[in-house]
Amino acid sequence: MPFVPGQTLAAALVASGRIAWRTTRGGGRPRGVFCGIGVCYDCLVTVDGTGGQRACLVQARAGMAVTTGEGDDA
């Protein structure tokens, strides 16, 4: 996925057209970036095998492995 140096994962995901990248446990509702400052935890992803990373706080970098979650805390 393309990104601009210094851009967060959340910004890169939104720029690529993805507004939701995980779902809630209690009903499968879509979640993506909401607050953009690391407070709400709606944008959780797994980065290089470490879960629970807030996409709005993690800077995108080449070669990182990012996975999203369905019905979990990513």
N, CA, C and O atoms as CSV, one atom per row, in Angstrom:
chain,resi,resn,atom,element,x,y,z
A,1,MET,N,N,0.845,-1.166,0.000
A,1,MET,CA,C,0.000,0.000,0.000
A,1,MET,C,C,0.898,1.239,0.000
A,1,MET,O,O,1.835,1.317,0.794
A,2,PRO,N,N,0.634,2.175,-0.849
A,2,PRO,CA,C,1.455,3.389,-0.878
A,2,PRO,C,C,1.193,4.268,0.348
A,2,PRO,O,O,0.097,4.266,0.908
A,3,PHE,N,N,2.208,5.007,0.748
A,3,PHE,CA,C,2.073,5.949,1.855
A,3,PHE,C,C,3.087,7.070,1.673
A,3,PHE,O,O,4.058,6.937,0.928
A,4,VAL,N,N,2.846,8.158,2.358
A,4,VAL,CA,C,3.742,9.308,2.349
A,4,VAL,C,C,4.624,9.202,3.593
A,4,VAL,O,O,4.103,8.905,4.669
A,5,PRO,N,N,5.927,9.431,3.494
A,5,PRO,CA,C,6.776,9.369,4.688
A,5,PRO,C,C,6.208,10.236,5.814
A,5,PRO,O,O,5.832,11.389,5.601
A,6,GLY,N,N,6.154,9.657,7.013
A,6,GLY,CA,C,5.602,10.359,8.169
A,6,GLY,C,C,4.115,10.124,8.372
A,6,GLY,O,O,3.555,10.531,9.390
A,7,GLN,N,N,3.472,9.474,7.415
A,7,GLN,CA,C,2.036,9.216,7.485
A,7,GLN,C,C,1.758,8.041,8.431
A,7,GLN,O,O,2.533,7.086,8.483
A,8,THR,N,N,0.662,8.115,9.166
A,8,THR,CA,C,0.282,6.997,10.026
A,8,THR,C,C,-0.379,5.904,9.195
A,8,THR,O,O,-0.807,6.132,8.064
A,9,LEU,N,N,-0.451,4.701,9.787
A,9,LEU,CA,C,-1.144,3.607,9.102
A,9,LEU,C,C,-2.597,3.978,8.829
A,9,LEU,O,O,-3.113,3.709,7.744
A,10,ALA,N,N,-3.257,4.591,9.805
A,10,ALA,CA,C,-4.658,4.970,9.616
A,10,ALA,C,C,-4.812,5.920,8.430
A,10,ALA,O,O,-5.714,5.745,7.610
A,11,ALA,N,N,-3.951,6.910,8.336
A,11,ALA,CA,C,-4.026,7.860,7.226
A,11,ALA,C,C,-3.781,7.164,5.898
A,11,ALA,O,O,-4.456,7.455,4.910
A,12,ALA,N,N,-2.818,6.245,5.864
A,12,ALA,CA,C,-2.532,5.513,4.629
A,12,ALA,C,C,-3.706,4.617,4.244
A,12,ALA,O,O,-4.043,4.515,3.064
A,13,LEU,N,N,-4.330,3.968,5.223
A,13,LEU,CA,C,-5.490,3.117,4.940
A,13,LEU,C,C,-6.653,3.942,4.385
A,13,LEU,O,O,-7.276,3.558,3.395
A,14,VAL,N,N,-6.937,5.064,5.023
A,14,VAL,CA,C,-8.027,5.928,4.550
A,14,VAL,C,C,-7.709,6.468,3.158
A,14,VAL,O,O,-8.590,6.511,2.299
A,15,ALA,N,N,-6.470,6.879,2.924
A,15,ALA,CA,C,-6.078,7.395,1.607
A,15,ALA,C,C,-6.222,6.336,0.519
A,15,ALA,O,O,-6.450,6.663,-0.645
A,16,SER,N,N,-6.086,5.056,0.906
A,16,SER,CA,C,-6.230,3.978,-0.076
A,16,SER,C,C,-7.682,3.527,-0.237
A,16,SER,O,O,-7.964,2.584,-0.977
A,17,GLY,N,N,-8.603,4.202,0.456
A,17,GLY,CA,C,-10.022,3.899,0.295
A,17,GLY,C,C,-10.628,3.006,1.361
A,17,GLY,O,O,-11.815,2.690,1.290
A,18,ARG,N,N,-9.846,2.592,2.345
A,18,ARG,CA,C,-10.373,1.731,3.421
A,18,ARG,C,C,-10.765,2.594,4.603
A,18,ARG,O,O,-9.909,3.213,5.236
A,19,ILE,N,N,-12.049,2.639,4.905
A,19,ILE,CA,C,-12.494,3.431,6.049
A,19,ILE,C,C,-12.784,2.566,7.272
A,19,ILE,O,O,-12.940,3.088,8.376
A,20,ALA,N,N,-12.856,1.254,7.086
A,20,ALA,CA,C,-13.037,0.320,8.201
A,20,ALA,C,C,-12.115,-0.862,7.969
A,20,ALA,O,O,-11.986,-1.340,6.842
A,21,TRP,N,N,-11.465,-1.343,9.041
A,21,TRP,CA,C,-10.552,-2.477,8.871
A,21,TRP,C,C,-10.622,-3.492,9.992
A,21,TRP,O,O,-9.786,-4.393,10.056
A,22,ARG,N,N,-11.586,-3.373,10.865
A,22,ARG,CA,C,-11.866,-4.427,11.835
A,22,ARG,C,C,-13.344,-4.383,12.174
A,22,ARG,O,O,-14.035,-3.423,11.834
A,23,THR,N,N,-13.828,-5.415,12.842
A,23,THR,CA,C,-15.224,-5.443,13.266
A,23,THR,C,C,-15.291,-5.721,14.756
A,23,THR,O,O,-14.349,-6.253,15.345
A,24,THR,N,N,-16.417,-5.356,15.361
A,24,THR,CA,C,-16.598,-5.576,16.792
A,24,THR,C,C,-16.982,-7.017,17.082
A,24,THR,O,O,-17.536,-7.715,16.231
A,25,ARG,N,N,-16.678,-7.449,18.300
A,25,ARG,CA,C,-17.058,-8.793,18.733
A,25,ARG,C,C,-18.562,-8.935,18.879
A,25,ARG,O,O,-19.130,-9.963,18.508
A,26,GLY,N,N,-19.204,-7.920,19.412
A,26,GLY,CA,C,-20.610,-8.023,19.777
A,26,GLY,C,C,-21.609,-7.839,18.662
A,26,GLY,O,O,-22.793,-7.666,18.952
A,27,GLY,N,N,-21.225,-7.863,17.451
A,27,GLY,CA,C,-22.196,-7.680,16.390
A,27,GLY,C,C,-21.586,-7.494,15.021
A,27,GLY,O,O,-22.306,-7.299,14.041
A,28,GLY,N,N,-20.277,-7.549,14.939
A,28,GLY,CA,C,-19.630,-7.433,13.646
A,28,GLY,C,C,-19.713,-6.058,13.023
A,28,GLY,O,O,-19.641,-5.921,11.802
A,29,ARG,N,N,-19.866,-5.031,13.859
A,29,ARG,CA,C,-19.946,-3.667,13.324
A,29,ARG,C,C,-18.565,-3.180,12.879
A,29,ARG,O,O,-17.572,-3.423,13.565
A,30,PRO,N,N,-18.499,-2.500,11.744
A,30,PRO,CA,C,-17.205,-2.050,11.216
A,30,PRO,C,C,-16.580,-0.948,12.072
A,30,PRO,O,O,-17.272,-0.094,12.626
A,31,ARG,N,N,-15.261,-0.996,12.160
A,31,ARG,CA,C,-14.503,0.018,12.883
A,31,ARG,C,C,-13.277,0.397,12.070
A,31,ARG,O,O,-12.708,-0.424,11.352
A,32,GLY,N,N,-12.884,1.659,12.198
A,32,GLY,CA,C,-11.690,2.176,11.543
A,32,GLY,C,C,-11.161,3.299,12.406
A,32,GLY,O,O,-11.190,3.202,13.632
A,33,VAL,N,N,-10.684,4.350,11.797
A,33,VAL,CA,C,-10.195,5.487,12.580
A,33,VAL,C,C,-11.397,6.340,12.994
A,33,VAL,O,O,-12.278,6.619,12.181
A,34,PHE,N,N,-11.424,6.750,14.260
A,34,PHE,CA,C,-12.510,7.594,14.757
A,34,PHE,C,C,-11.937,8.895,15.309
A,34,PHE,O,O,-12.222,9.973,14.787
A,35,CYS,N,N,-11.131,8.797,16.361
A,35,CYS,CA,C,-10.619,10.026,16.976
A,35,CYS,C,C,-9.321,10.513,16.325
A,35,CYS,O,O,-9.067,11.716,16.261
A,36,GLY,N,N,-8.507,9.578,15.847
A,36,GLY,CA,C,-7.254,9.948,15.195
A,36,GLY,C,C,-6.137,10.381,16.128
A,36,GLY,O,O,-5.082,10.820,15.668
A,37,ILE,N,N,-6.356,10.261,17.455
A,37,ILE,CA,C,-5.321,10.675,18.411
A,37,ILE,C,C,-5.002,9.599,19.448
A,37,ILE,O,O,-4.349,9.889,20.450
A,38,GLY,N,N,-5.452,8.363,19.225
A,38,GLY,CA,C,-5.096,7.257,20.106
A,38,GLY,C,C,-5.948,7.071,21.338
A,38,GLY,O,O,-5.590,6.290,22.220
A,39,VAL,N,N,-7.069,7.770,21.425
A,39,VAL,CA,C,-7.902,7.688,22.618
A,39,VAL,C,C,-8.972,6.600,22.524
A,39,VAL,O,O,-9.238,5.918,23.514
A,40,CYS,N,N,-9.580,6.427,21.372
A,40,CYS,CA,C,-10.771,5.565,21.271
A,40,CYS,C,C,-10.473,4.085,21.018
A,40,CYS,O,O,-11.326,3.244,21.302
A,41,TYR,N,N,-9.328,3.750,20.509
A,41,TYR,CA,C,-8.924,2.366,20.218
A,41,TYR,C,C,-9.768,1.698,19.128
A,41,TYR,O,O,-9.749,0.472,19.025
A,42,ASP,N,N,-10.487,2.439,18.332
A,42,ASP,CA,C,-11.277,1.847,17.247
A,42,ASP,C,C,-10.412,1.400,16.075
A,42,ASP,O,O,-10.864,0.592,15.264
A,43,CYS,N,N,-9.205,1.890,15.963
A,43,CYS,CA,C,-8.372,1.628,14.782
A,43,CYS,C,C,-7.328,0.531,14.998
A,43,CYS,O,O,-6.298,0.523,14.324
A,44,LEU,N,N,-7.578,-0.390,15.923
A,44,LEU,CA,C,-6.585,-1.412,16.255
A,44,LEU,C,C,-6.214,-2.298,15.073
A,44,LEU,O,O,-7.069,-2.700,14.283
A,45,VAL,N,N,-4.931,-2.590,14.969
A,45,VAL,CA,C,-4.380,-3.497,13.961
A,45,VAL,C,C,-3.269,-4.316,14.623
A,45,VAL,O,O,-2.841,-4.016,15.737
A,46,THR,N,N,-2.818,-5.340,13.926
A,46,THR,CA,C,-1.650,-6.103,14.351
A,46,THR,C,C,-0.495,-5.704,13.440
A,46,THR,O,O,-0.606,-5.789,12.217
A,47,VAL,N,N,0.605,-5.272,14.034
A,47,VAL,CA,C,1.767,-4.817,13.273
A,47,VAL,C,C,2.953,-5.727,13.593
A,47,VAL,O,O,3.385,-5.828,14.741
A,48,ASP,N,N,3.464,-6.381,12.561
A,48,ASP,CA,C,4.615,-7.277,12.717
A,48,ASP,C,C,4.414,-8.268,13.860
A,48,ASP,O,O,5.337,-8.539,14.629
A,49,GLY,N,N,3.191,-8.809,13.963
A,49,GLY,CA,C,2.879,-9.829,14.956
A,49,GLY,C,C,2.467,-9.320,16.325
A,49,GLY,O,O,2.118,-10.117,17.195
A,50,THR,N,N,2.500,-8.019,16.536
A,50,THR,CA,C,2.105,-7.440,17.815
A,50,THR,C,C,0.717,-6.833,17.684
A,50,THR,O,O,0.524,-5.856,16.961
A,51,GLY,N,N,-0.250,-7.417,18.387
A,51,GLY,CA,C,-1.632,-6.957,18.305
A,51,GLY,C,C,-1.885,-5.718,19.143
A,51,GLY,O,O,-1.031,-5.273,19.910
A,52,GLY,N,N,-3.085,-5.171,18.975
A,52,GLY,CA,C,-3.516,-4.035,19.764
A,52,GLY,C,C,-2.802,-2.738,19.465
A,52,GLY,O,O,-2.750,-1.853,20.318
A,53,GLN,N,N,-2.253,-2.605,18.276
A,53,GLN,CA,C,-1.566,-1.370,17.891
A,53,GLN,C,C,-2.583,-0.386,17.317
A,53,GLN,O,O,-3.417,-0.765,16.495
A,54,ARG,N,N,-2.518,0.856,17.740
A,54,ARG,CA,C,-3.429,1.880,17.229
A,54,ARG,C,C,-2.876,2.433,15.915
A,54,ARG,O,O,-1.818,3.061,15.885
A,55,ALA,N,N,-3.610,2.190,14.838
A,55,ALA,CA,C,-3.166,2.590,13.500
A,55,ALA,C,C,-2.988,4.097,13.379
A,55,ALA,O,O,-2.225,4.568,12.536
A,56,CYS,N,N,-3.687,4.852,14.217
A,56,CYS,CA,C,-3.567,6.310,14.143
A,56,CYS,C,C,-2.291,6.826,14.791
A,56,CYS,O,O,-1.957,8.002,14.648
A,57,LEU,N,N,-1.568,5.955,15.507
A,57,LEU,CA,C,-0.331,6.370,16.167
A,57,LEU,C,C,0.923,5.754,15.556
A,57,LEU,O,O,2.027,6.253,15.775
A,58,VAL,N,N,0.763,4.674,14.793
A,58,VAL,CA,C,1.906,3.966,14.216
A,58,VAL,C,C,2.246,4.553,12.848
A,58,VAL,O,O,1.389,4.621,11.967
A,59,GLN,N,N,3.485,4.971,12.675
A,59,GLN,CA,C,3.897,5.494,11.374
A,59,GLN,C,C,4.086,4.355,10.385
A,59,GLN,O,O,4.673,3.322,10.707
A,60,ALA,N,N,3.580,4.560,9.181
A,60,ALA,CA,C,3.742,3.572,8.113
A,60,ALA,C,C,5.206,3.518,7.704
A,60,ALA,O,O,5.889,4.540,7.637
A,61,ARG,N,N,5.673,2.303,7.434
A,61,ARG,CA,C,7.029,2.134,6.930
A,61,ARG,C,C,7.059,0.954,5.972
A,61,ARG,O,O,6.242,0.039,6.076
A,62,ALA,N,N,7.981,0.977,5.062
A,62,ALA,CA,C,8.095,-0.078,4.055
A,62,ALA,C,C,8.381,-1.417,4.719
A,62,ALA,O,O,9.182,-1.501,5.649
A,63,GLY,N,N,7.720,-2.458,4.236
A,63,GLY,CA,C,7.983,-3.816,4.681
A,63,GLY,C,C,7.255,-4.260,5.925
A,63,GLY,O,O,7.408,-5.408,6.340
A,64,MET,N,N,6.468,-3.396,6.535
A,64,MET,CA,C,5.773,-3.830,7.746
A,64,MET,C,C,4.614,-4.751,7.390
A,64,MET,O,O,3.953,-4.572,6.367
A,65,ALA,N,N,4.377,-5.741,8.250
A,65,ALA,CA,C,3.266,-6.673,8.067
A,65,ALA,C,C,2.115,-6.215,8.946
A,65,ALA,O,O,2.207,-6.250,10.173
A,66,VAL,N,N,1.030,-5.785,8.314
A,66,VAL,CA,C,-0.134,-5.278,9.036
A,66,VAL,C,C,-1.321,-6.167,8.731
A,66,VAL,O,O,-1.643,-6.412,7.569
A,67,THR,N,N,-1.973,-6.652,9.786
A,67,THR,CA,C,-3.198,-7.424,9.608
A,67,THR,C,C,-4.301,-6.771,10.419
A,67,THR,O,O,-4.051,-6.070,11.400
A,68,THR,N,N,-5.514,-7.016,9.988
A,68,THR,CA,C,-6.674,-6.441,10.649
A,68,THR,C,C,-7.483,-7.555,11.283
A,68,THR,O,O,-7.219,-8.733,11.042
A,69,GLY,N,N,-8.458,-7.192,12.084
A,69,GLY,CA,C,-9.216,-8.204,12.798
A,69,GLY,C,C,-10.696,-8.176,12.503
A,69,GLY,O,O,-11.279,-7.134,12.207
A,70,GLU,N,N,-11.289,-9.360,12.593
A,70,GLU,CA,C,-12.735,-9.479,12.499
A,70,GLU,C,C,-13.228,-10.045,13.810
A,70,GLU,O,O,-12.869,-11.161,14.186
A,71,GLY,N,N,-14.049,-9.283,14.507
A,71,GLY,CA,C,-14.618,-9.746,15.748
A,71,GLY,C,C,-13.625,-9.861,16.884
A,71,GLY,O,O,-13.863,-10.598,17.842
A,72,ASP,N,N,-12.520,-9.148,16.794
A,72,ASP,CA,C,-11.548,-9.197,17.884
A,72,ASP,C,C,-10.872,-7.848,18.041
A,72,ASP,O,O,-11.260,-6.862,17.414
A,73,ASP,N,N,-9.871,-7.823,18.874
A,73,ASP,CA,C,-9.161,-6.575,19.136
A,73,ASP,C,C,-7.947,-6.381,18.245
A,73,ASP,O,O,-7.018,-5.648,18.583
A,74,ALA,N,N,-7.972,-7.058,17.092
A,74,ALA,CA,C,-6.890,-6.977,16.100
A,74,ALA,C,C,-5.581,-7.241,16.793
A,74,ALA,O,O,-4.529,-7.224,16.153
